[in-house]
Amino acid sequence: MTPYWQKSSFCSEGNSCVHISTGPPATIHITESADPTQATLTTTPASFRALLHALKLDKEPTHV
């Protein structure tokens, strides 16, 4: 089955964007559109929720 990717609501047109997809059994897939390797991170809903929680706590993200 081909995953349905949802683009982040923080993405503007033309920018590199984070895309999220869900799949069985209870998995979440994350990819970034500018990644030339098209790598996909697969995680559990609980781990993804922890990632989002940590990102929301970081009010001023640092840029590398």
C-alpha positions as CSV (number, residue, x, y, z in Angstrom):
1,M,0.0,0.0,0.0
2,T,1.3,3.4,-1.0
3,P,1.5,5.8,2.0
4,Y,-0.6,9.0,2.1
5,W,1.9,11.8,3.0
6,Q,0.6,14.8,4.9
7,K,2.7,18.0,4.6
8,S,3.4,20.0,7.8
9,S,1.2,23.0,8.3
10,F,4.3,25.1,9.0
11,C,5.6,24.5,5.4
12,S,5.4,27.2,2.8
13,E,5.3,26.5,-0.9
14,G,8.8,25.9,-2.3
15,N,10.5,25.2,1.1
16,S,11.8,21.9,2.2
17,C,9.0,20.3,4.3
18,V,8.4,17.6,6.8
19,H,5.9,15.0,5.7
20,I,4.1,12.5,8.0
21,S,2.3,9.3,7.1
22,T,0.7,6.6,9.2
23,G,0.7,2.9,8.5
24,P,-0.2,-0.4,10.1
25,P,0.6,-1.8,12.6
26,A,0.6,1.5,14.6
27,T,3.5,3.1,12.9
28,I,4.3,6.7,11.9
29,H,6.6,7.5,9.0
30,I,8.4,10.9,8.7
31,T,10.4,12.2,5.8
32,E,11.8,15.6,4.6
33,S,11.2,16.7,1.1
34,A,14.6,18.2,0.5
35,D,16.4,15.0,1.5
36,P,18.0,13.6,-1.8
37,T,18.1,10.1,-0.3
38,Q,14.4,10.2,0.5
39,A,15.2,8.5,3.9
40,T,12.1,7.7,6.0
41,L,12.1,7.5,9.8
42,T,9.6,5.0,11.2
43,T,8.5,5.3,14.8
44,T,5.7,4.5,17.2
45,P,2.9,6.9,18.0
46,A,4.2,7.3,21.6
47,S,7.7,8.2,20.4
48,F,6.3,10.6,17.9
49,R,4.2,12.2,20.6
50,A,7.3,12.6,22.8
51,L,9.2,14.2,19.9
52,L,6.4,16.7,19.3
53,H,6.2,17.5,23.0
54,A,10.0,18.1,23.1
55,L,9.8,20.4,20.1
56,K,6.9,22.4,21.5
57,L,8.9,23.0,24.7
58,D,11.8,24.5,22.7
59,K,10.5,28.0,22.3
60,E,13.6,29.3,20.4
61,P,15.1,26.5,18.3
62,T,18.8,26.9,17.4
63,H,19.8,26.8,13.8
64,V,22.9,24.9,12.8
